[in-house]
Every structure is written in structure tokens, then in C-alpha cells.
Amino acid sequence: MGKKAIIKAVDRNSIAGKIGLLPGDEILSINGQDFRDFLEYKFLMTDEKIKLKVKGNDGSIKEFTVYKSFDEGLGVEFENPLMDDIKRCKNKCIFCFVDQMPPGLRQSLYVKDDDYRLSTAFGTFVTLTNLSQQELNRIVKLSLSPIYVSVHATSPEVRNFMMKNPHSGEVLNVLKFLTSHHILVHCQIVLCPEINDGRILEQTLMDLANLWPHILSIAVVPVGLTKFRERLYPLRAFTKDEADDVINFIEDFQKQSLKRFKTRLVFAADEFYCIAQRQVPAYETYEEFYQLENGVGMMALLKRQMEQNMVKLPPALPRRRKVAIATGVSAHKFLRQILNPLQKVKGLEYTVYPVVNNFFGNSVTVAGLITGADLAEQLKGKEKGSVILIPDVMLRDGDIFLDDLTVEDVGNFLESKLEVVKVNGKDFLNAILGKNGGI
């Protein structure tokens, strides 16, 4: 068993609440079996007759027998769902973003996790380089699917070079093992110019396509580079023409995949279209939007949501309203285009401000990496109106920017109200129009 399965909270209307489990109690076993993390806990909880052995927070040992449906849980939240430490990354990737972060940020931002349990539960990407055969068998036994894998290259030589780990070259064999046991996989490829693009990318996509239908999607994202790369491998960003070539290649591959599998299978990140200064593809081309959190299809989805809701725009607002909208450089032009119909709404004024990333370097253009300081400094003295709208992707832990400034800190500095908005078309439009003009 792991460290301890200590209960943090109990839903009083659940099984746990009805039998009297309390925060601080520890579940020792289920049907006589220990469990090492929340995954085994969920696996054991699929039985319809459950015998629990529990250590109370007063030290007493209690046993309970409960009857439940197959998919019914106890109704508890654990203090640490992993019940032990996070599995750390053992690679030294030449493109690692954590290695490109400056000192002085909060400690959690420097944690390099590579934990398959978090991958299957929360969609984080893992490299599969720190797993024994026993752990791979566990993934199969518990049917931990889908799992999200950072592939980068299937060529052993190229992947070993990129990740500086002698075990990294085995990725294709590991994927073959998992998919042969019906584990579904989403893949990502962090593309670096002149390293894993061109023929290497072509071979990687062909190798992964051969594992269809268990490979569900492949995202190709451009390498992210900050200005903090002293003594790191000399990488560079994609040029406009190179990004254009990547998109053309992926779209050709999509056509082939549609003929073979009835799915496009591989998708370029939105950022490639921004670099190439091309329109993002149509909403329908992203199919199931499997990798939204990886920046794939977010712009097309937002555009569709905005278009659907703009048919309900009011002709005029009951009161004049002026708002500022802050975003990253890469999304600035796109936002201005899709918001253009709002110019017909009488009484509404809005300005979209691109925030240059001085903290990480101006090659970082996404909204999710904008700091509170950059936002504050660049909007100081600008026309802001009654409110400044910022996307929720700028924040961590609720209301904290990457540099530990809070929404309140930045608002006080700018003497303006900051409103955090979900990246959702309807929510975004309602935030711009205000309560009295919302749709």
C-alpha cells in the first residue's frame, strides 16, 4: 500500500456519509485488498458488495459491509489521491519548458511530473520512459485508458537525442504493447526545427497511424522557447514559411488518413496557424476536439461559439459600456476579426490589447503564459473603460498569475476592475456586453 488513504472530505448524502466515515479516517483495505492509489481504489470499488476496513481518526479499527451499484462510489475525497509521491520526469529534454523558467517563481512551477496516473485521470502528457514492465502491466490490468503520451519521434536515435534518456527510444515498442492490449492513446509531438520535422515527422506519423484505431489523435505543436535558455541546447522557433510547410504536410496527411481511417488523426496546434499567418481550419475539421487543452482547435471552437451566439446580439445597449480585452499576441488579430460584428451594437466600445510577453521573451505569444506584471505595465495609461476582461487561462490556482501577482493586485495597480472570463463564446460575449446587454 502507498503512504495513506486518508479521507479529506465526505459527502454526507453518500454511502460514506451514511455509514459514518469522517475526515481524518483512513481506508485500510477494500474486500481485504490493499490499494496504492486512487486508480486501484476505483478498480476495487466496482464490486457491488464492498467490505471496508477503516482506521478512525481516533485510532479505532472499524469494518463495514455495504451494497452498491457497479458505478457508485463511496463519496469521499482523499487528502492525496496518489497516496504517494508524484512520479518525476527522468528525461533531460532539449526543449523542456520548465528548464526555461527563471528562478524565483513558486516551487510548484518547477515540478517535472511524468506520472501515468495523472495522465489517465487529468489528461497530462507522459513520456513512458520511467515505467517498468510491472507498471505497464498495471496500466493494462486496470484498463487505464485513454493515456496521453509525448512521443516527439518514433526514431530511437532522434528521441534519445531529444530526451537524453537511454530508455526513450523504446517508445514505439511500448505503444505497441499498450495498444495491443486495447489501451487508447492520445499523442503529442513537440516539433523542433531541423530535429524532428521533415522526414522524421513523416516517419513518426506513419508509425503512429499503423497503431490506429487505438491511437485516437496526434497533436503537433511548435516548440516553446523563452529567453531563459543560457547553457541549454540551441533551439530556434519556426519561421513563417516553415510553419506553412508543416501545416501543408499535416493537411496532406489528414487527407490520406481520412481515406484510410475515416478520421484525420493528426492535427496542427493553433499556434502553427498563427506563426504562418493563416486562417484556422473550419470547426468540423477538428472532429472530436480531443486535444483542446493542448491548444488544438481552441480558436475554431471559440469562433463557432461566437458565431452561434452573435445572432442574438442586441441592436443597442441600455447604457453605454466601454471594455478592454487583454490577450496574447498570437490571438490578438484573430479576436479582433471574430469580434468585428460587435461594432454594430450601439453604446458598446471595446478595445483588444495584445500583451507582449516581456517576462518569458517575445517569442512566447500565448495568453496562458502572460504574467500579472506584463499585463499591468502594458495596460497602464491605456483606455480601459469600466472593466478589463482576461481569459481564465492566464491564471493558476484560481486567481494567481504565473509571477504570483493576484487579480486583485493587478486591478489595484491599474485602478480598474479585472474580470476573469472562461474561454467560451457565450460567456465571453456576455462579459463584453455586460449584465444588461447579455444574450
ABEGO torsion letter per residue (X at the ends): XBABBBBABBBAABAAAAAGBBBGBBBABBGGBBBABAAAAAAAAABABBBBBBBBAAGBBBBBBBBBBAABBAGBBBABAAGBBBBBBABBBAABAAAABBBGBBAAAABBBBBAAAAAAAGBBBAGAABBAAAAAAAAAAGBOBBBBBAGBABAAAAAAAAGBAAAAAAAAAAAAAAAAGBBBBBBBBBBBGAABEAAAAAAAAAAAAAOAABABBBBBBBBBBABABGBBBBBBBBAAAAAAAAAAAAAAAAAAAAAAGBAGBBBBAAAAAAAGBBBBBAAAAEAGAAAAAGBGAAAAAAAAAAAAAAABBABBABBBBBBBBBBAAAAAAAAAAAAAAAABBGBBBBBBBBBBAAAEAABABAAABBAAAAAAAABGBBAEABBBBBAAABBGGABBAAGBBAAAAAAAAGBBBBBBBBBAAAAAAAAAEAAABX
